[in-house]
Amino acid sequence: MKEMTVHDTIAEYLSDSPYVYKRASIDDMDELVRTRIEVLRAANKLSDEIDMSQVQQEA
């Protein structure tokens, strides 16, 4: 009997998932960063005038 690796366990778990997983492209990452900044603004009640360029650069 083959010993299960962490990779095997994760692959088995994901195969039963209703979601489709893929590797993120640069465009996907850009969209995730924009979304993250929107969430940070909303959660911290920041106005659109607050400069978030440092957050964007660090992401």
C-alpha positions as CSV (number, residue, x, y, z in Angstrom):
1,M,0.0,0.0,0.0
2,K,1.4,3.4,-1.0
3,E,1.9,5.9,1.7
4,M,-0.1,9.1,1.3
5,T,1.9,12.3,0.9
6,V,0.6,15.8,1.8
7,H,0.3,16.4,-1.9
8,D,-1.8,13.3,-2.4
9,T,-4.1,14.3,0.5
10,I,-4.6,17.8,-0.9
11,A,-5.2,16.5,-4.4
12,E,-7.8,14.1,-3.1
13,Y,-9.5,16.8,-1.1
14,L,-9.6,19.2,-4.0
15,S,-10.9,16.6,-6.4
16,D,-14.1,16.4,-4.3
17,S,-14.5,20.2,-4.3
18,P,-17.1,22.0,-6.4
19,Y,-14.6,24.7,-7.1
20,V,-12.1,24.9,-10.0
21,Y,-8.6,25.8,-8.9
22,K,-6.0,27.3,-11.2
23,R,-2.7,29.1,-11.0
24,A,-3.2,32.9,-10.8
25,S,-1.9,35.0,-13.7
26,I,-0.4,38.5,-13.3
27,D,-3.8,39.9,-14.3
28,D,-5.5,37.8,-11.6
29,M,-3.0,39.0,-9.1
30,D,-3.6,42.6,-10.1
31,E,-7.4,42.1,-9.6
32,L,-6.8,40.5,-6.2
33,V,-4.7,43.5,-5.1
34,R,-7.4,45.9,-6.3
35,T,-10.0,44.0,-4.4
36,R,-7.9,43.8,-1.3
37,I,-7.4,47.6,-1.3
38,E,-11.2,48.0,-1.7
39,V,-11.8,45.7,1.3
40,L,-9.2,47.6,3.4
41,R,-10.8,50.9,2.5
42,A,-14.3,49.6,3.5
43,A,-13.2,47.8,6.6
44,N,-11.2,50.8,7.9
45,K,-13.7,53.4,6.6
46,L,-11.0,55.2,4.5
47,S,-12.0,57.7,1.9
48,D,-10.9,57.4,-1.7
49,E,-8.4,60.3,-1.1
50,I,-6.2,58.1,1.1
51,D,-3.1,57.1,-0.9
52,M,-2.9,53.3,-1.0
53,S,0.0,53.1,-3.5
54,Q,2.3,51.7,-0.9
55,V,-0.1,48.9,-0.1
56,Q,-0.3,48.2,-3.9
57,Q,3.5,48.2,-4.3
58,E,4.0,45.8,-1.3
59,A,1.4,43.4,-2.6
